Amino acid sequence: MRILLLHNPNAGREEHEVEELIKALAQAGHEAIYQSSKKKGIKKAIQKEIDLVLVAGGDGAVGKAARYLIGSKIPLSILPLGTANNLARTLGFTASAKTLIAKISQGKRRAFDVGLARGPWGKRYFFEGAGAGLFADYLLAPRREAETGQKISKAEEMKRHVVEMRRHLQDYKARSWRIELDGRDFSGRYLLWQVMNIRSVGPVLTLAPGAKTDDGELDFMGAREEDRGLLLDYLDARLAGTKVKFPLRTKRFKKMRVRWKKSPLHFDDVVWPEEGEERPEPCEIEISVKGSALGVWSEVRRKN
């Protein structure tokens, strides 16, 4: 196969990683074309004659590539080098890079749904999830300074995020949202609401454990004031290393309308509005699903 290797040079922890990946691809019988996810030219590189885009990086790098592949015949595959790797986890890319490369030839194209939001910006796609409240505000909040000069593991980095989110949640105020799912009213005051395309978001917060990636639907999760204790217990369990199912149920839907004032939204790990960007108030957007919009190349069928 002729493979575009889209690599995030800031991901991973080993020296000479790019050379090793290209060498492994050649040993597996593939031709690799290199492109940094941090430099311009991704769209142009994808337009070349290639059979597969292989993303070596985290969720952000996967999202960059996926946006250019919506509706394309070229599938996407992943070498998880990021911190959370929510997309890779959901799609079954959990083995080592060496193992995943060795099994590329055994892969098949699988359908993957994509979230679509229409608003003042026009339209934008998301792959993990979108939402507002606690998580969106946390993405905007200044981070507490960590100890300098120390290298920490990915697990420890995610744990620190969970600690900070729990701290924010203790006195976080619920806000009013007008929400309609497939014509049904779900308006109310929410601490957090999320539209999930996959099971987890952020520091592997599994907010929709039953989410499917090829069913033509999205999952809505809403946490109200009376659910604060359940959220705190869930985060406590995460910090304790205990496997626990998220305590709130989700609602599957195809089309959502949201109307609100002031609060920010997030699409994957990007917050809207960005700094200096204006929005109308009140604001109204529509969220829907674009079924089978993306092709994912994987060796085994995913467990949704």
C-alpha positions as a printed Julia matrix, in Angstrom:
304×3 Matrix{Float64}:
   0.0    0.0    0.0
   1.03   3.62  -0.59
   0.57   5.23   2.81
   0.61   8.86   3.9
   2.18   8.9    7.37
   0.76  11.95   9.12
   2.93  12.37  12.2
   2.71  14.7   15.18
   6.36  15.41  16.07
   5.29  16.48  19.57
   3.66  13.14  20.33
   5.48  10.05  21.54
   8.48   9.89  23.8
  11.19   8.11  21.82
  13.94   9.62  19.7
  14.11   8.91  15.95
  10.49   7.78  16.05
   9.69   8.92  12.49
  12.57   6.93  11.01
  11.5    3.86  12.96
   7.91   4.12  11.76
   8.92   4.56   8.12
  11.32   1.61   8.43
   8.58  -0.57   9.96
   6.18   0.35   7.14
   8.81  -0.57   4.53
   9.49  -3.9    6.25
   5.74  -4.6    6.13
   5.8   -4.01   2.35
   4.36  -0.49   2.24
   5.57   2.76   0.69
   5.45   5.67   3.14
   5.07   9.37   2.36
   5.79  11.61   5.34
   3.81  14.69   6.4
   4.04  16.56   9.72
   0.68  17.33  11.31
   2.21  20.57  12.62
   3.03  21.99   9.18
   0.96  23.23   6.26
   0.33  20.9    3.36
  -1.9   18.22   4.89
  -4.71  18.77   2.39
  -2.28  18.74  -0.55
  -0.6   15.58   0.74
  -3.94  13.77   1.06
  -4.76  14.65  -2.54
  -1.81  12.57  -3.77
  -2.24   9.02  -5.04
  -2.39   7.16  -1.75
  -4.26   4.14  -0.41
  -4.35   5.04   3.28
  -3.73   7.88   5.72
  -1.94   6.59   8.83
  -2.02   9.1   11.7
   0.77   8.77  14.26
  -0.36  11.05  17.05
  -3.21  11.84  19.39
  -6.86  12.81  18.97
  -5.99  16.27  17.65
  -3.85  14.91  14.83
  -6.51  12.31  13.97
  -9.13  15.06  13.77
  -6.94  17.15  11.45
  -6.66  14.3    8.97
 -10.26  13.15   9.32
 -11.66  16.55   8.29
 -10.01  16.2    4.9
 -11.17  12.6    4.46
 -14.92  13.07   4.99
 -16.65  11.64   1.95
 -13.34  10.38   0.55
 -12.57   6.88  -0.65
  -9.29   7.0    1.27
  -9.58   5.38   4.72
  -7.91   6.4    7.96
  -5.86   4.35  10.4
  -4.19   5.29  13.7
  -0.96   4.75  15.61
  -1.91   6.1   19.08
   0.89   8.36  20.32
  -1.16  10.94  22.2
  -2.2   11.16  25.82
  -5.89  10.25  25.94
  -6.24   8.61  22.5
 -10.04   8.54  22.78
 -10.56   7.88  19.07
  -7.9    5.15  18.93
  -9.36   3.43  22.01
 -12.87   3.43  20.56
 -11.72   2.24  17.14
  -9.64  -0.61  18.5
  -6.14   0.78  17.9
  -4.7   -0.18  21.28
  -1.69  -2.32  20.35
   1.86  -1.07  19.88
   2.77   0.86  16.74
   4.93  -2.07  15.57
   2.04  -4.53  15.92
  -0.48  -2.24  14.24
   1.84  -1.62  11.27
   2.43  -5.36  10.85
  -1.34  -5.93  10.59
  -2.22  -3.13   8.15
  -2.41  -5.56   5.21
  -5.06  -7.55   7.09
  -7.31  -4.54   7.5
 -10.75  -3.76   6.1
 -12.61  -0.53   5.61
 -15.2    0.19   8.34
 -17.82   2.94   8.35
 -17.53   5.73  10.92
 -20.18   8.38  11.63
 -19.23  12.03  12.09
 -20.93  14.77  14.1
 -21.93  17.95  12.25
 -22.7   21.29  13.92
 -24.25  24.21  12.05
 -24.1   27.65  13.61
 -22.78  31.2   13.19
 -19.52  29.74  11.84
 -21.33  27.88   9.05
 -20.63  24.2    9.67
 -17.96  22.22  11.45
 -17.38  18.53  12.06
 -16.51  16.76  15.3
 -15.36  13.2   15.89
 -15.29  12.66  19.66
 -18.0   14.89  21.06
 -19.43  18.36  21.52
 -20.96  20.01  24.53
 -21.06  22.73  27.14
 -20.89  23.32  30.84
 -18.19  21.9   33.08
 -15.91  20.4   30.42
 -16.07  23.34  27.99
 -15.34  25.81  30.8
 -12.51  23.6   32.04
 -10.87  23.78  28.61
 -10.86  27.56  28.97
  -9.7   27.67  32.58
  -6.06  28.49  33.38
  -4.1   25.43  34.48
  -2.38  25.15  37.82
   1.38  25.01  37.35
   2.83  21.51  37.61
   6.24  20.76  39.08
   8.94  21.9   36.68
  11.63  19.58  35.43
   9.57  16.43  35.98
   8.47  13.99  33.33
   5.12  12.4   34.06
   3.36   9.45  32.48
   0.28   9.76  30.3
  -1.79   8.19  33.08
  -0.54  10.76  35.57
  -1.25  13.6   33.16
  -4.85  12.43  32.71
  -5.21  12.0   36.46
  -4.2   15.63  36.98
  -6.93  16.72  34.55
  -9.5   14.69  36.46
  -8.34  16.23  39.75
  -8.77  19.73  38.34
 -12.18  18.95  36.82
 -13.37  17.59  40.17
 -12.2   20.78  41.87
 -14.16  22.87  39.36
 -17.27  20.7   39.78
 -17.6   21.17  43.54
 -19.05  24.69  43.26
 -19.85  24.82  39.56
 -23.21  26.46  38.78
 -25.78  24.86  36.49
 -26.93  26.98  33.55
 -30.09  27.17  31.5
 -30.24  25.56  28.05
 -33.07  25.13  25.55
 -32.49  21.72  24.02
 -34.58  19.76  21.54
 -33.74  16.19  20.5
 -35.6   14.86  17.45
 -38.51  17.22  18.28
 -38.65  16.37  22.02
 -37.95  18.99  24.66
 -34.99  18.35  26.99
 -34.54  21.94  28.15
 -33.34  22.68  31.68
 -30.45  23.73  33.85
 -27.36  21.59  33.3
 -24.0   21.29  35.0
 -22.78  19.52  31.92
 -24.25  18.28  28.69
 -22.46  16.32  26.01
 -23.21  15.06  22.53
 -21.06  11.96  22.1
 -19.99  10.4   18.82
 -17.74   7.88  20.6
 -17.62   6.54  24.15
 -15.14   8.93  25.77
 -13.87  12.49  25.62
 -11.19  14.56  27.37
  -9.1   12.6   29.92
 -10.9    9.38  28.93
 -14.2   10.34  30.55
 -16.46   7.52  29.38
 -19.7    9.49  29.3
 -21.48   7.29  26.73
 -20.35   3.69  27.31
 -22.95   2.39  24.86
 -22.13   4.75  22.0
 -21.82   3.16  18.57
 -19.73   4.62  15.77
 -21.72   3.38  12.78
 -25.4    3.45  13.79
 -26.32   6.83  12.25
 -27.06   8.36  15.66
 -25.39  10.45  18.36
 -25.7   10.09  22.15
 -26.85  12.92  24.44
 -25.85  12.99  28.11
 -27.12  15.71  30.43
 -26.14  16.17  34.09
 -28.4   18.42  36.19
 -27.88  19.89  39.65
 -29.3   16.77  41.31
 -26.63  14.72  39.53
 -23.66  16.58  41.04
 -23.03  13.86  43.63
 -23.05  11.15  40.96
 -20.5   13.07  38.9
 -18.26  13.57  41.93
 -18.46   9.87  42.77
 -17.57   8.97  39.17
 -14.51  11.24  39.2
 -13.49   9.89  42.61
 -13.65   6.36  41.25
 -11.48   7.37  38.3
  -8.89   8.84  40.67
  -8.93   5.69  42.77
  -8.3    3.57  39.68
 -11.64   1.81  40.06
 -13.46   0.69  36.93
 -16.95   2.13  37.14
 -19.69   2.66  34.6
 -20.8    6.24  34.05
 -23.93   6.66  36.24
 -26.14   8.69  33.88
 -28.07   7.32  30.92
 -27.75   8.68  27.42
 -30.41   9.43  24.81
 -29.76   8.58  21.18
 -30.86  11.05  18.53
 -30.31  12.21  14.95
 -30.95  15.96  15.19
 -30.52  18.42  18.05
 -31.34  22.11  18.38
 -29.73  24.21  21.13
 -30.47  27.79  22.14
 -28.62  29.64  24.93
 -26.82  32.77  26.09
 -23.15  33.48  26.88
 -21.72  30.04  27.71
 -18.96  28.55  25.51
 -19.21  25.28  23.59
 -16.55  22.76  22.71
 -16.15  20.6   19.63
 -13.69  17.82  20.46
 -10.95  19.79  22.25
 -11.61  23.15  20.55
 -13.67  25.8   22.35
 -16.07  28.18  20.6
 -16.03  31.13  20.48
 -12.27  31.41  20.18
 -10.46  34.44  21.56
 -11.6   37.58  19.74
 -14.47  35.79  18.0
 -17.96  37.23  18.44
 -21.25  35.36  18.54
 -24.89  36.4   18.49
 -26.87  36.34  21.75
 -28.97  34.38  22.16
 -27.29  31.8   19.97
 -28.9   28.83  18.25
 -27.19  25.89  16.59
 -28.14  22.54  15.11
 -26.22  19.31  15.66
 -26.76  16.24  13.52
 -24.96  13.1   12.43
 -23.4   12.45   9.04
 -23.66   8.7    8.77
 -20.74   6.63   7.43
 -18.95   9.85   6.46
 -15.5    8.45   7.14
 -13.74   5.2    6.35
 -11.55   3.61   9.03
  -9.05   0.9    8.12
  -8.72  -1.62  10.92
  -7.55  -5.2   11.3
 -10.4   -6.38  13.53
 -14.01  -5.36  13.85
 -14.39  -2.81  16.58
 -16.34  -3.45  19.74
 -18.83  -0.58  19.9
